């Protein structure tokens, strides 16, 4: 069973929170809210997305890159995929 499936409820809760925050940001922009309120909402969305990324990444590393997960060659290939995704995420 995938680690994402094991923590499905928690991950969906995070995604729904992000969705709500993004909707609040959209509303703030539509209503021409003050810049500080918009910046605060952007920071909240970013923090929520970072938390989601951290949770999924930690689960993936623990399950797929641990010493008992797979053979060394498969671990190396998975590690390269994770590095590629992290580079893309951190741009």
N, CA, C and O atoms as a GROMACS GRO file, in nm:
protein
  364
    1UNK      N    1   0.085  -0.118   0.000
    1UNK     CA    2   0.000   0.000   0.000
    1UNK      C    3   0.089   0.124   0.000
    1UNK      O    4   0.186   0.131   0.075
    2UNK      N    5   0.056   0.219  -0.082
    2UNK     CA    6   0.132   0.343  -0.094
    2UNK      C    7   0.119   0.426   0.034
    2UNK      O    8   0.015   0.424   0.100
    3UNK      N    9   0.226   0.496   0.069
    3UNK     CA   10   0.222   0.583   0.186
    3UNK      C   11   0.119   0.694   0.170
    3UNK      O   12   0.060   0.738   0.269
    4UNK      N   13   0.095   0.740   0.045
    4UNK     CA   14  -0.006   0.844   0.022
    4UNK      C   15  -0.145   0.790   0.052
    4UNK      O   16  -0.232   0.864   0.098
    5UNK      N   17  -0.167   0.662   0.025
    5UNK     CA   18  -0.297   0.602   0.054
    5UNK      C   19  -0.315   0.585   0.205
    5UNK      O   20  -0.425   0.605   0.258
    6UNK      N   21  -0.208   0.549   0.273
    6UNK     CA   22  -0.215   0.531   0.418
    6UNK      C   23  -0.255   0.661   0.487
    6UNK      O   24  -0.329   0.658   0.586
    7UNK      N   25  -0.207   0.774   0.436
    7UNK     CA   26  -0.237   0.903   0.499
    7UNK      C   27  -0.335   0.984   0.415
    7UNK      O   28  -0.333   1.108   0.418
    8UNK      N   29  -0.419   0.916   0.341
    8UNK     CA   30  -0.513   0.980   0.249
    8UNK      C   31  -0.599   1.085   0.319
    8UNK      O   32  -0.614   1.196   0.268
    9UNK      N   33  -0.655   1.051   0.433
    9UNK     CA   34  -0.744   1.144   0.504
    9UNK      C   35  -0.670   1.272   0.542
    9UNK      O   36  -0.721   1.382   0.521
   10UNK      N   37  -0.552   1.258   0.596
   10UNK     CA   38  -0.471   1.373   0.635
   10UNK      C   39  -0.434   1.459   0.514
   10UNK      O   40  -0.440   1.582   0.520
   11UNK      N   41  -0.395   1.394   0.405
   11UNK     CA   42  -0.356   1.467   0.285
   11UNK      C   43  -0.475   1.541   0.225
   11UNK      O   44  -0.461   1.656   0.183
   12UNK      N   45  -0.590   1.476   0.220
   12UNK     CA   46  -0.710   1.542   0.166
   12UNK      C   47  -0.752   1.660   0.253
   12UNK      O   48  -0.799   1.761   0.201
   13UNK      N   49  -0.735   1.648   0.383
   13UNK     CA   50  -0.765   1.760   0.472
   13UNK      C   51  -0.675   1.878   0.440
   13UNK      O   52  -0.722   1.992   0.436
   14UNK      N   53  -0.548   1.852   0.418
   14UNK     CA   54  -0.455   1.959   0.382
   14UNK      C   55  -0.492   2.023   0.248
   14UNK      O   56  -0.490   2.145   0.234
   15UNK      N   57  -0.526   1.940   0.151
   15UNK     CA   58  -0.563   1.992   0.018
   15UNK      C   59  -0.689   2.077   0.027
   15UNK      O   60  -0.698   2.182  -0.037
   16UNK      N   61  -0.784   2.034   0.105
   16UNK     CA   62  -0.907   2.112   0.121
   16UNK      C   63  -0.880   2.245   0.190
   16UNK      O   64  -0.942   2.346   0.157
   17UNK      N   65  -0.787   2.246   0.285
   17UNK     CA   66  -0.749   2.370   0.352
   17UNK      C   67  -0.682   2.465   0.251
   17UNK      O   68  -0.709   2.585   0.250
   18UNK      N   69  -0.596   2.409   0.167
   18UNK     CA   70  -0.530   2.490   0.064
   18UNK      C   71  -0.634   2.548  -0.032
   18UNK      O   72  -0.627   2.665  -0.069
   19UNK      N   73  -0.730   2.466  -0.069
   19UNK     CA   74  -0.838   2.511  -0.158
   19UNK      C   75  -0.913   2.628  -0.095
   19UNK      O   76  -0.941   2.728  -0.162
   20UNK      N   77  -0.946   2.616   0.032
   20UNK     CA   78  -1.015   2.724   0.102
   20UNK      C   79  -0.932   2.851   0.109
   20UNK      O   80  -0.984   2.961   0.093
   21UNK      N   81  -0.802   2.834   0.133
   21UNK     CA   82  -0.714   2.951   0.140
   21UNK      C   83  -0.700   3.018   0.002
   21UNK      O   84  -0.696   3.140  -0.007
   22UNK      N   85  -0.693   2.937  -0.103
   22UNK     CA   86  -0.683   2.992  -0.238
   22UNK      C   87  -0.812   3.066  -0.274
   22UNK      O   88  -0.808   3.171  -0.338
   23UNK      N   89  -0.925   3.012  -0.233
   23UNK     CA   90  -1.053   3.080  -0.258
   23UNK      C   91  -1.060   3.212  -0.181
   23UNK      O   92  -1.111   3.311  -0.233
   24UNK      N   93  -1.009   3.214  -0.059
   24UNK     CA   94  -1.006   3.337   0.019
   24UNK      C   95  -0.914   3.440  -0.047
   24UNK      O   96  -0.944   3.560  -0.047
   25UNK      N   97  -0.804   3.395  -0.102
   25UNK     CA   98  -0.713   3.484  -0.175
   25UNK      C   99  -0.784   3.542  -0.297
   25UNK      O  100  -0.775   3.662  -0.324
   26UNK      N  101  -0.852   3.457  -0.370
   26UNK     CA  102  -0.926   3.504  -0.489
   26UNK      C  103  -1.029   3.610  -0.449
   26UNK      O  104  -1.043   3.712  -0.516
   27UNK      N  105  -1.100   3.584  -0.341
   27UNK     CA  106  -1.201   3.679  -0.293
   27UNK      C  107  -1.137   3.812  -0.253
   27UNK      O  108  -1.188   3.919  -0.284
   28UNK      N  109  -1.024   3.803  -0.185
   28UNK     CA  110  -0.954   3.924  -0.142
   28UNK      C  111  -0.913   4.007  -0.263
   28UNK      O  112  -0.924   4.130  -0.262
   29UNK      N  113  -0.866   3.940  -0.367
   29UNK     CA  114  -0.827   4.012  -0.488
   29UNK      C  115  -0.949   4.072  -0.558
   29UNK      O  116  -0.945   4.187  -0.603
   30UNK      N  117  -1.056   3.995  -0.567
   30UNK     CA  118  -1.179   4.044  -0.630
   30UNK      C  119  -1.235   4.166  -0.557
   30UNK      O  120  -1.285   4.260  -0.619
   31UNK      N  121  -1.226   4.163  -0.424
   31UNK     CA  122  -1.279   4.271  -0.342
   31UNK      C  123  -1.179   4.384  -0.321
   31UNK      O  124  -1.204   4.476  -0.243
   32UNK      N  125  -1.066   4.376  -0.389
   32UNK     CA  126  -0.962   4.478  -0.380
   32UNK      C  127  -0.921   4.505  -0.236
   32UNK      O  128  -0.915   4.620  -0.192
   33UNK      N  129  -0.893   4.398  -0.164
   33UNK     CA  130  -0.851   4.407  -0.024
   33UNK      C  131  -0.715   4.477  -0.015
   33UNK      O  132  -0.645   4.494  -0.115
   34UNK      N  133  -0.682   4.517   0.104
   34UNK     CA  134  -0.552   4.582   0.128
   34UNK      C  135  -0.438   4.487   0.093
   34UNK      O  136  -0.449   4.365   0.106
   35UNK      N  137  -0.329   4.546   0.050
   35UNK     CA  138  -0.211   4.467   0.010
   35UNK      C  139  -0.165   4.374   0.121
   35UNK      O  140  -0.130   4.258   0.094
   36UNK      N  141  -0.164   4.422   0.246
   36UNK     CA  142  -0.116   4.338   0.356
   36UNK      C  143  -0.203   4.214   0.375
   36UNK      O  144  -0.152   4.106   0.403
   37UNK      N  145  -0.334   4.229   0.359
   37UNK     CA  146  -0.424   4.115   0.373
   37UNK      C  147  -0.399   4.014   0.260
   37UNK      O  148  -0.402   3.894   0.284
   38UNK      N  149  -0.374   4.064   0.141
   38UNK     CA  150  -0.345   3.976   0.027
   38UNK      C  151  -0.212   3.904   0.048
   38UNK      O  152  -0.201   3.784   0.025
   39UNK      N  153  -0.111   3.978   0.092
   39UNK     CA  154   0.020   3.918   0.118
   39UNK      C  155   0.011   3.812   0.227
   39UNK      O  156   0.073   3.706   0.217
   40UNK      N  157  -0.066   3.840   0.330
   40UNK     CA  158  -0.083   3.742   0.438
   40UNK      C  159  -0.151   3.616   0.386
   40UNK      O  160  -0.113   3.506   0.425
   41UNK      N  161  -0.250   3.631   0.299
   41UNK     CA  162  -0.319   3.516   0.244
   41UNK      C  163  -0.227   3.434   0.154
   41UNK      O  164  -0.230   3.311   0.156
   42UNK      N  165  -0.144   3.503   0.075
   42UNK     CA  166  -0.046   3.434  -0.010
   42UNK      C  167   0.050   3.354   0.077
   42UNK      O  168   0.082   3.239   0.046
   43UNK      N  169   0.096   3.414   0.186
   43UNK     CA  170   0.186   3.344   0.278
   43UNK      C  171   0.120   3.220   0.338
   43UNK      O  172   0.184   3.117   0.356
   44UNK      N  173  -0.009   3.232   0.370
   44UNK     CA  174  -0.082   3.118   0.426
   44UNK      C  175  -0.093   3.005   0.325
   44UNK      O  176  -0.074   2.888   0.360
   45UNK      N  177  -0.123   3.039   0.200
   45UNK     CA  178  -0.132   2.937   0.095
   45UNK      C  179   0.003   2.869   0.077
   45UNK      O  180   0.012   2.747   0.070
   46UNK      N  181   0.107   2.949   0.070
   46UNK     CA  182   0.241   2.893   0.052
   46UNK      C  183   0.278   2.801   0.167
   46UNK      O  184   0.333   2.693   0.146
   47UNK      N  185   0.250   2.843   0.289
   47UNK     CA  186   0.279   2.760   0.405
   47UNK      C  187   0.204   2.628   0.402
   47UNK      O  188   0.260   2.523   0.436
   48UNK      N  189   0.079   2.633   0.360
   48UNK     CA  190  -0.002   2.511   0.353
   48UNK      C  191   0.052   2.417   0.245
   48UNK      O  192   0.058   2.295   0.266
   49UNK      N  193   0.090   2.471   0.131
   49UNK     CA  194   0.146   2.387   0.024
   49UNK      C  195   0.279   2.328   0.068
   49UNK      O  196   0.307   2.212   0.042
   50UNK      N  197   0.361   2.408   0.136
   50UNK     CA  198   0.488   2.356   0.186
   50UNK      C  199   0.467   2.243   0.286
   50UNK      O  200   0.540   2.144   0.285
   51UNK      N  201   0.366   2.256   0.371
   51UNK     CA  202   0.335   2.150   0.467
   51UNK      C  203   0.291   2.023   0.397
   51UNK      O  204   0.330   1.913   0.437
   52UNK      N  205   0.210   2.037   0.294
   52UNK     CA  206   0.166   1.921   0.217
   52UNK      C  207   0.285   1.854   0.150
   52UNK      O  208   0.298   1.731   0.154
   53UNK      N  209   0.369   1.933   0.089
   53UNK     CA  210   0.488   1.879   0.023
   53UNK      C  211   0.576   1.804   0.124
   53UNK      O  212   0.624   1.695   0.095
   54UNK      N  213   0.597   1.862   0.239
   54UNK     CA  214   0.681   1.800   0.341
   54UNK      C  215   0.623   1.666   0.387
   54UNK      O  216   0.697   1.569   0.405
   55UNK      N  217   0.492   1.662   0.407
   55UNK     CA  218   0.429   1.538   0.453
   55UNK      C  219   0.442   1.427   0.350
   55UNK      O  220   0.479   1.314   0.383
   56UNK      N  221   0.411   1.459   0.224
   56UNK     CA  222   0.418   1.357   0.119
   56UNK      C  223   0.564   1.316   0.095
   56UNK      O  224   0.593   1.198   0.079
   57UNK      N  225   0.654   1.412   0.094
   57UNK     CA  226   0.795   1.383   0.072
   57UNK      C  227   0.852   1.295   0.184
   57UNK      O  228   0.924   1.199   0.157
   58UNK      N  229   0.820   1.327   0.307
   58UNK     CA  230   0.869   1.246   0.418
   58UNK      C  231   0.819   1.102   0.408
   58UNK      O  232   0.896   1.007   0.427
   59UNK      N  233   0.690   1.086   0.378
   59UNK     CA  234   0.636   0.951   0.363
   59UNK      C  235   0.703   0.875   0.250
   59UNK      O  236   0.732   0.757   0.262
   60UNK      N  237   0.727   0.945   0.140
   60UNK     CA  238   0.792   0.881   0.025
   60UNK      C  239   0.934   0.838   0.060
   60UNK      O  240   0.975   0.726   0.030
   61UNK      N  241   1.009   0.927   0.122
   61UNK     CA  242   1.147   0.895   0.158
   61UNK      C  243   1.151   0.776   0.254
   61UNK      O  244   1.230   0.683   0.236
   62UNK      N  245   1.066   0.779   0.355
   62UNK     CA  246   1.067   0.669   0.452
   62UNK      C  247   1.028   0.536   0.388
   62UNK      O  248   1.087   0.432   0.421
   63UNK      N  249   0.930   0.538   0.298
   63UNK     CA  250   0.882   0.412   0.240
   63UNK      C  251   0.966   0.364   0.122
   63UNK      O  252   0.992   0.244   0.109
   64UNK      N  253   1.009   0.456   0.037
   64UNK     CA  254   1.073   0.416  -0.088
   64UNK      C  255   1.225   0.426  -0.089
   64UNK      O  256   1.291   0.368  -0.176
   65UNK      N  257   1.282   0.499   0.005
   65UNK     CA  258   1.427   0.516   0.003
   65UNK      C  259   1.496   0.456   0.126
   65UNK      O  260   1.618   0.466   0.139
   66UNK      N  261   1.420   0.396   0.213
   66UNK     CA  262   1.478   0.332   0.330
   66UNK      C  263   1.558   0.208   0.292
   66UNK      O  264   1.545   0.158   0.180
   67UNK      N  265   1.639   0.159   0.382
   67UNK     CA  266   1.726   0.046   0.352
   67UNK      C  267   1.653  -0.082   0.314
   67UNK      O  268   1.708  -0.166   0.242
   68UNK      N  269   1.531  -0.099   0.362
   68UNK     CA  270   1.457  -0.223   0.334
   68UNK      C  271   1.357  -0.208   0.220
   68UNK      O  272   1.286  -0.303   0.187
   69UNK      N  273   1.350  -0.089   0.160
   69UNK     CA  274   1.245  -0.062   0.061
   69UNK      C  275   1.267  -0.138  -0.069
   69UNK      O  276   1.177  -0.209  -0.115
   70UNK      N  277   1.382  -0.124  -0.129
   70UNK     CA  278   1.410  -0.188  -0.258
   70UNK      C  279   1.559  -0.213  -0.269
   70UNK      O  280   1.636  -0.187  -0.176
   71UNK      N  281   1.598  -0.265  -0.384
   71UNK     CA  282   1.742  -0.285  -0.402
   71UNK      C  283   1.809  -0.150  -0.428
   71UNK      O  284   1.741  -0.050  -0.453
   72UNK      N  285   1.940  -0.148  -0.422
   72UNK     CA  286   2.017  -0.024  -0.432
   72UNK      C  287   1.994   0.048  -0.564
   72UNK      O  288   1.988   0.171  -0.567
   73UNK      N  289   1.981  -0.027  -0.674
   73UNK     CA  290   1.962   0.036  -0.805
   73UNK      C  291   1.827   0.109  -0.813
   73UNK      O  292   1.819   0.220  -0.864
   74UNK      N  293   1.723   0.045  -0.763
   74UNK     CA  294   1.591   0.109  -0.763
   74UNK      C  295   1.589   0.230  -0.670
   74UNK      O  296   1.528   0.332  -0.703
   75UNK      N  297   1.655   0.219  -0.555
   75UNK     CA  298   1.664   0.333  -0.462
   75UNK      C  299   1.733   0.450  -0.528
   75UNK      O  300   1.690   0.564  -0.513
   76UNK      N  301   1.840   0.423  -0.601
   76UNK     CA  302   1.914   0.530  -0.669
   76UNK      C  303   1.826   0.598  -0.773
   76UNK      O  304   1.824   0.721  -0.781
   77UNK      N  305   1.752   0.522  -0.852
   77UNK     CA  306   1.663   0.579  -0.953
   77UNK      C  307   1.554   0.663  -0.886
   77UNK      O  308   1.522   0.771  -0.934
   78UNK      N  309   1.498   0.613  -0.776
   78UNK     CA  310   1.394   0.687  -0.705
   78UNK      C  311   1.452   0.816  -0.646
   78UNK      O  312   1.388   0.921  -0.650
   79UNK      N  313   1.572   0.807  -0.593
   79UNK     CA  314   1.638   0.925  -0.538
   79UNK      C  315   1.655   1.033  -0.645
   79UNK      O  316   1.632   1.151  -0.618
   80UNK      N  317   1.695   0.993  -0.764
   80UNK     CA  318   1.712   1.089  -0.873
   80UNK      C  319   1.579   1.156  -0.908
   80UNK      O  320   1.575   1.275  -0.937
   81UNK      N  321   1.471   1.079  -0.905
   81UNK     CA  322   1.338   1.137  -0.931
   81UNK      C  323   1.300   1.238  -0.824
   81UNK      O  324   1.248   1.345  -0.855
   82UNK      N  325   1.326   1.205  -0.699
   82UNK     CA  326   1.295   1.296  -0.589
   82UNK      C  327   1.377   1.424  -0.602
   82UNK      O  328   1.323   1.534  -0.584
   83UNK      N  329   1.504   1.413  -0.634
   83UNK     CA  330   1.590   1.530  -0.650
   83UNK      C  331   1.537   1.620  -0.763
   83UNK      O  332   1.534   1.742  -0.749
   84UNK      N  333   1.495   1.559  -0.874
   84UNK     CA  334   1.440   1.635  -0.986
   84UNK      C  335   1.315   1.711  -0.943
   84UNK      O  336   1.299   1.829  -0.976
   85UNK      N  337   1.227   1.644  -0.872
   85UNK     CA  338   1.104   1.708  -0.825
   85UNK      C  339   1.135   1.821  -0.727
   85UNK      O  340   1.074   1.928  -0.735
   86UNK      N  341   1.228   1.797  -0.636
   86UNK     CA  342   1.264   1.901  -0.539
   86UNK      C  343   1.324   2.023  -0.608
   86UNK      O  344   1.294   2.137  -0.572
   87UNK      N  345   1.408   2.001  -0.707
   87UNK     CA  346   1.465   2.115  -0.781
   87UNK      C  347   1.355   2.195  -0.847
   87UNK      O  348   1.358   2.318  -0.845
   88UNK      N  349   1.259   2.128  -0.906
   88UNK     CA  350   1.146   2.195  -0.972
   88UNK      C  351   1.064   2.272  -0.868
   88UNK      O  352   1.024   2.386  -0.892
   89UNK      N  353   1.040   2.211  -0.754
   89UNK     CA  354   0.959   2.273  -0.649
   89UNK      C  355   1.027   2.397  -0.590
   89UNK      O  356   0.960   2.495  -0.556
   90UNK      N  357   1.157   2.392  -0.578
   90UNK     CA  358   1.231   2.501  -0.513
   90UNK      C  359   1.268   2.615  -0.607
   90UNK      O  360   1.328   2.713  -0.563
   91UNK      N  361   1.233   2.605  -0.733
   91UNK     CA  362   1.264   2.714  -0.826
   91UNK      C  363   1.186   2.838  -0.793
   91UNK      O  364   1.199   2.939  -0.862
   0.00000   0.00000   0.00000
